[in-house]
Amino acid sequence: MITKTIRCAFVLGMLSLLLQPLAASAQFRAFINLGVSGSSFRGGNLDDASPIYRFGGGGGIRYIYASGFEFETGLNYTVKGAELEGTIEGIPIIGVSEITYIELPVLIGYRFNTEGTLSPRLFAGPSMAFKTDAQIRFRAPGSDLEQTETDDTVEDKDLGLAVGIDVDTKFRGETLSFGLRSVFGFSNARSSKPELYNTTVTFYFGIAF
């Protein structure tokens, strides 16, 4: 029993010694982002889907290591969907699907040239989106008269993979970021079939504190 206790204490001591340099060389940083997203659907039998473009933004925290690795999480407000063309009772119709989500990404990244003027970063990780609203708007081609309905077929959650690249730069003592992020949904966005999956590309500008 005493031997086991000594071994456990030795292992814990060694782990603390190994983790101390990492903790000492890491730091937390908060950030906020604003950007424009282009979103559409993939899958199903969509031949006439066009992207929609909406503003979005969010913020979060990064845990930054001196080695260049970063861990990031936060919350993002985003609108996904697409513009669709079809017919209702033989009448041509243009429909715009808009699904509002709050996204929770968990990202691992690596930043290059952390001491230079420009510091690019690659990142990837899972992203869970929680639906807050879903609407679909209909109108006839060439008409300004629209009808809006709540889309009850949209699922409450959407699990996806986020990948992207950004660049940090220093400006008057502040850390500014410019980036491009894509989120590929892997959950059926709707409870009906055929399956439709969200695809979003966002160009954003941010500042870290």
NUGULO-288804 format. One record per residue: residue in one letter; x, y, z of N, C-alpha, C in turn. Coordinates in steps of 0.1 Angstrom, whole numbers, plus 5000, padded with zeros to 4 digits. Last residue first. Layout:
<atoms>
AXYZXYZXYZ/...
</atoms>
This chain:
<atoms>
F491854064725492154144736493254074745/A491454084689491754004701492154094712/I489054114663490054184672490154094685/G488254034629488154024643489254104650/F486253954601487254044606487154044621/Y485553694577485353764589486553854593/F483653504555484853594556484653684568/T482453174555482353304561483753374560/V480352934541481752994540481653134545/T478552644547478652784549480152824548/T476052414542477452444538477552594539/N473852164555474252304554475752314550/Y472151914536473251944546473652094543/L469351704534469951824530470951864541/E467951394523468751474533469351594526/P464651394508466051354509466851444518/K463051374541464051324531463651384517/S462851574571462251504559463451454550/S463951724590463451594594462951514583/R467051884579465551874580465151734584/A469751864578469151984583467651984585/N471451584589470351624580469651754586/S474751664597473451624601472451664591/F477051784588476951634586475651574591/G478052084573477152014581477151864578/F480952254573480252154565479352074575/V482152574573481452484581480652384573/S485052774569483952694562483452594573/R486453094570486052974578484952904570/L489053324569488053254561487753124567/G490053644583489953504582488853454573/F492053864601491253844589491253704586/S492554044632492453914624491653934612/L494654244652493554224643493654104635/T495654354682495754234674494554224666/E497054684688495954584689496254474679/G499154864685499054784697497954684698/R498654944658498555044670498354964683/F498254624649497954764644497754854656/K499454314638499454414649499154554642/T497554034627498454144624498354244635/D496753704618496753804628497853904624/V494653524596495953594597495853704608/D493253194591493153344594494553394596/I491252934578492652994579492353144583/G489452624585489652764580491052804582/V486552434593487952444589488152584584/A484252244611484752374608486152364604/L481652024607483052034608483452174603/G478551984626479352004614480852004617/L475251924635476651904638477451914625/D472552094645473252064633474752044636/K469252084659470652084660471352044647/D466552074652466952174663468452184663/E465552074617466052004630466552114639/V462752194600464252214603464552144617/T460052194596460852074592462252084596/D458852434600458852334611459652214608/D459352744592459652614586459852514598/T456852984589457752924598458052784592/E456653194560456053094569457253034577/T455653464540456653414549455953314558/Q455353584507454653514518455753444527/E455653874488456253764494455253704505/L455754064459454854014469455353884475/D457154134437457654174450456854124461/S457953914409456953974418457654024431/G459753774394459353904390458453984398/P458553464404459553534397459053664392/A456653474435456753444421457853524414/R457953374467457453474458457553424444/F458353284501457953244488457553374480/R460553204528459853304521459553264506/I460853034558460953024544460053124537/Q462753014589461653074581461953044566/A463652954621463652894607462452944600/D465652994650464553034642464752974628/T467652874664466852964671465653004663/K469452564666468552654658467752744668/F472852534671471552524678470552614671/A475652344660474752464658473352434664/M478852254668477452224670476652354669/S481752154652480952274655479452224656/P485152024654483752014654482952144657/G487952174636487352114647485852104646/A490852364627489752274624489152224637/F493152604612492452554623491352454618/L496152794607495252694602494452634614/R497253124606496853014614495952924606/P499853374602498753294597498553174606/S500853674612500853534618499753454613/L502953944604501753864600501853724605/T505154014619504054114617502754044613/G506253744641506353834630505153924629/E505953554660506653674664506753774653/T504753334649503953404659504653534663/N504853164625505553294626504853384637/F501553004626502953014621503553154623/R499452834647499852964642501252964638/Y496952584646498452614647498752734640/G494052484665494752544655496252554657/I490952334672492452324674493152394662/L487752424685488752424674490152404680/V484552404686485652364695486852334685/P481652624683482852544678483852514688/L478452664684479452644694480652554688/E476052894670477052784668478052784680/I472852944666473952984675474852864675/Y471053014635471752924645472653004655/T468353044614469253114623469753014634/I467752994581467752924594468852994603/E465753054554466753114563466553044577/S465152994520465152934533466153004542/V463153124496464353154503464253094517/G461853034465461753024479463153054485/I459953104437461253124443461153124458/I457952924415458052984428459552994431/P455552874388456952884393457052964405/I452852654393453252794392454752804397/G452052394397452352434383452852574382/E451752384424450552374416450852424402/I454752534426453552494435452352504426/T458152474418456752504414455752454424/G461352634423460452514422459152564416/E464452724437463452744427462652614425/L465952874466465452754459464452794448/E468652984484467553024476467152914467/A469352874518469652884504468452944497/G471152864550469952834541470352844527/K471953044580472252944569470952924561/V473353274600472153244593472553154581/T474853294633474953274619473553234613/Y476853374660475453394654475653384639/N478853174680478753254668477253264664/L480953134709479653134703479553224691/G483852924716483053044717481653024712/T487352824716485852794716485152924718/E490552694708489552794707488152744709/F493952654712492652594715491652704715/E496952644693495852724700494652634701/F500552624689499152564690498252654698/G502852764693502052794681500752724681/S504352744716504752654705503952684692/A503052894734504152954728504652874716/Y499452864731500752814736501852884728/I496453004741497553014731498852964738/Y493152974740494252934749495452914740/R490553204733491653124728492653094739/I487053264734488353274740489353174733/G484653464717485053354724486453374731/G482053564693483253584701483553464709/G480353694664480453614676481753644684/G478253714634479453754643479353664655/G476953814602476953734614478153774622/F474953874573475853914583475853824595/R474553664544474053734555475153774565/Y473453534513474553604520473953684532/I472753214498472253344504473453404512/P473253034467473653074481472953204485/S470752834451471652944451472052984465/A469652534436469852604448470952714446/D468652364416468452514414468652584427/D468952104422469652154409469552304408/L468851874447468752014444469652054432/N468251634459468151644444468051794440/G470551584485469251574480469251574465/G473451804488472751674490471351684483/R473652124503474152024494473351894497/F472752474505472452334508473252244499/S474552764516473752694507473552554512/S475953094523475452964527474552904516/G478353324532477553264521477153124524/S478553574556478553434553477853414540/V480653824569479653794560479753644556/G481453934603481753884590480453874581/L483253974633482154014625482453974611/N484453864665484453864651483153914645/I486553894694485153914688485353914673/F488253734721488253794707486753804703/A490753684747489353694742489353754729/R493253454756492953584749491453574745/F495553314779494153324774494053454767/Q498653144773497853254778496453254772/A501652954782500352964775499653094781/S503852904796504052954783502752984775/A502952784819503652914820503752974807/A501952544810501052644816501652784816/L504252424801503252454792502252554797/P505852404825506352484814505252524804/Q504052224840504352364844504852454833/L503851964831502852064827503152204830/L506051844842505951844827504951954823/L505551864869506751924864506651934849/S503151714870503151854873504351924868/L504151464864503151524855503151674857/M505851414886506351424873505451494863/G503851404906504851504906505551524893/L502351184898501751314899502751424899/V504350984901503751004888503051144887/F504851004929505951024919505351054905/A502350934939502851064942503951094932/C502250664930501250764926501750904928/R504350554944504350554930503450664924/I503550584971504750654966504850664951/T501250414970501150564973502350644968/K502550174966501650224956501450374958/T503950144990504650154977503850214966/I501950135008502850245009503550264996/M500849885000500050005000500950135000/
</atoms>
